[in-house]
């Protein structure tokens, strides 16, 4: 077991165990760790968690099938250390078309199943937040504010690492708000990465969702053109226009502008940037007054 037993005392473990004899030693240890070996705080946290479970459990699959069927959250292979990976596909979530209670049940149901996949010598799992093709329309602040603490309280010290890919300006804006609702220990487990190589540092290729790989292929193709800008001008323009067309229905003008400018600044010469901006303005992919 990978629980650090030096961070809690035997006395506190025995005392908490005596108050919750129905729970196994690992669960007792995780709640002590979650409260820094403070017996009073660990008792309070565990009491609230047990009270909540007594009211809301068991959670049945048929009670959350509508949210489960969307494929927003699912298990997918293991990381390089053997911990099971829980994938969250942000692009599949629509805050305007979800039941907040049912979504919470769906996540808890998947987590319960996921925990059973953890090897006996380990106690934690990895979350891979797939933000491929996701934008502001997929953000759900109301849900995060309401349930982030619940998930932590029900399963403390279960999270090993959260890998966020691709993490751009949209993610950083959201994360800088949400992180204050997350305890510092969990906050330090979040790893935002810009490139697929950052994911590959922790997860082998066969366990990386194909949506992430295809997203990175397009990004790297554009970067590759920087070494031969003029010779590949037409190809670059066509691909970027296609990209903007795909995103046109998903993003507001200023959001599209931000994405366009970000890609252009990282990739093309001034001449090509000017040509691309002109074409996209004429085709209403962005509006001229947004170019500053």
N, C-alpha and C positions, 0 to 999 in steps of 0.2 A: 504494500500500500504506500502511495506517495504522499500521505499526510505527514506534515512535519510535527512530530510529537514533542519537539522541544519547545513549541510555542503555547503549550498548555500544561497544567500540572495534573498529576495523578489524582490529587485530592479534589480538585474541581471537577475532574471527569467523573470520579466516583460519586460526588455529591449530585451532579446533574443527572447521572444515570439512575440514582435512587429516586429522583423525582419523576423520571420518565422511563420506568423499567421496560416498557414495551418496545423501546427503540434500541437499535443495535449500537455497538460501540463506535462505529464509524460516524454515524449520524450525530451522536453526542459530541464527538471530537470536532466535527465540522461546525456545529453551532458555537462551540467554545472558541474556535479559531475566528469565526465571523465576528465575535465580540471581544477579541483580544484577551481571551482567558478571563474575562470578567464574568464571574458566576451569576451575579444578579442580572446583568444585561442579557446573558445567554439564556437564562431561565425565562425572562420576559419575552425574548424573541421566539423561543421554542414554544412557549405557552400560546402566543398569538397564532403561530403557524399551525399548531395542532387544533386550535379552536376553529380556524378557517377550514382546515381539511375535514374536520368532523361535520361541518355544514355543507361543504361543496363537493366532497368526494363520496363515491367514485365518479370520475369523469368518463363517460361512455363515448365511444367513437361516433355512434349515431347522433349524439347530441351536438356534434361540431363538424359533421361531414361537409356542410356547405363551404366552410372556410378551409377545411383540409383539402378539398378537391381542387382548390385554386393553385396548389403547389407552392405556396409562399414559404413554407418551412418543411424541411425533410432531411433525413439522414443520408449521408453520401460518403462512404469509405472512411478512411482513417488518416490522421496526419503522420508525419515521419516518426513520431514517438509512440504511435499505436493508439492514440486517443481518437475515438469516433468523432466525425465531423458533422455538425449540425448546420446545414445550409439555409440561409434566409435570402430569398430572392425578392429584393425590394421592388423591382419593376412589376411584379405580379400583384402588388398590394395597391388597392384603391380605397382611400379613406372614405370616399363618398358612397362606396358600395360594400359596406361591411357591417356586421353586427359586432359591436365592441365586446360584448359579453361572450359571444360564441368564438370570436377570435382568441380571446384569453383562454378559453377552454381548449381550443385547438392547440395552442402553443404548449399549454401544460400537459396535454395528452401526449404530444410528440416528445416532449422532454422526458416524461416518465418512461416511455418506450426506449428513448435514446439512452437513458441512464443504464438500462439493462444491458446495453451493448458494451459498456465500459469493462475492459479486462480486470480481472481480480486484483492484479498488482497495481492498478491505477484507480483514481477516484474522480477524475475530471474529464471534461470533453472540450473540444475546440468548436467555436462558432466561426463560420465563414460567411460574412455579409456580402452577398453578391449585388453590387450596385450597377451592374451592366445595364445600360439603357434606362436607368432610373433617373427621375428628376424631382422637382418640387411637388409635382402632382402626387407623388407616392409618399410624401412625408405625412406622418400621423402623430403630431405632437400630443394631441388629446389622449391617444392610446398610451403613449410612452409615459406621460405624466401620471396616468391613473394606475398602470399595471407594472411599471419597471420595478418598483419596490416589492410588489407581491412576488414576482418571479425570484428576486434575490432572497426574500424571506423564506420561501418554500424550499429553495435548493441552494443554500449558502455554500460557498467553497466548492462548487461543482464546476465552475468555469475556469479553464486553464488560460485560454487566449481568444480574443476576438480579432479576426483579420478582416479588414474593411478594404474592398477593392471594387472598382477604382475609387480612390478618395480624392475628390477635387474640391472646388470652392463650395459647392452645394453641401457636401458632407460636412466640411469644416464649420460652416455656418450653423448647421443643425447640431453638430456635436458640441460646439461651444455653448449651446443652450442646454442640451439634454444632460451633459456630463455632471451638472450641478445637482441632478436628481439621483445620481449614482454614487455609491460610497467610494471613497478614495482607492480602496484595494481593487475593486472592479474596474475603476477608471484607468488604473495603470496597466490593465490587461488588454487594452484596446490598441491594436496595431494598424494604423492607416497606411496603406501602400498605394503608390501611384502606378507601378508597373507590375506586370505578371511575375517578373523575377522575384518580387517581394513575397508573392504567394508561394512560389516554388521553393523559397527558403524553408518553408514549414510543411509543405504538402507536395507529394509526388504528382507528376503530371496526370497519371491515370485516375487520380482522385480529385482533380480539379474539374468543375462543371464546364461543359462545352461552351456555354454562353460566355464565360470569362475568356476562354481561349480565342473565340471569334472576335470578341471586342478588342483584345490586344492585337490581333492580326491586323485589323484596320488601322489602329493607332500606329503600329510599327511601320506599316506600309507608307503612311504619310511622312513619318520621320525619315524613312529611307530616301525619299525624294529630295531631301535637303542636300544630298551629295551630288545631285544631278538635276538641279531645279529647272533650268531652261529646257533641257531635252525632254523632260517629262511633264511639261506644263499642262498639256491637254488632258493627260490621264488624271493628274491631280485635280484639275478643275472639275472634271466629270464626276470623280468619286466624291469630292467634297459637296458638290451640288446634290448628288444622290443622298448623302448623309443628311444634309439639311432638309431635303424633302421628307425623309423618314421622320425627322424630328419636328417637322413643321406643325403637325397636329398635336404634338405633346407639350410644346413649350410656348410661352408667351414671347412677344418680340424681344423684349430686353433680355430674357433668359437665353434666347437663341443667339442674340448679339454676344453675350458673354462667352458662350461656347465657341462661336465662330472666331472671335478675336483671340481666344486662348489657343486654339489650334493654329491660327495663322501666325501668331507671334512665335510659336515654337517651331514652325516648319518652313515658311516660305520667305523668299526675298521680298523687298518692298514692292517691286514691279508686279509680282504675282499676287501679292496681297491686294493691291489696288484693283487688279482685274477681277479677282474673285469677289471682292466686296461689291463692285459695280454690277456684276452678274446677279448676285444674290439680292441686291436692292431692287433691280428691275423685275425679279421674279417674286418679290414680296417675301423672301425668306427672312429678311430683316428690313427695318425701315430706316431711311436715310438720317432722320433726326436722332436715331440712337447711336450713330457713329460719332464718337467724341475723340 
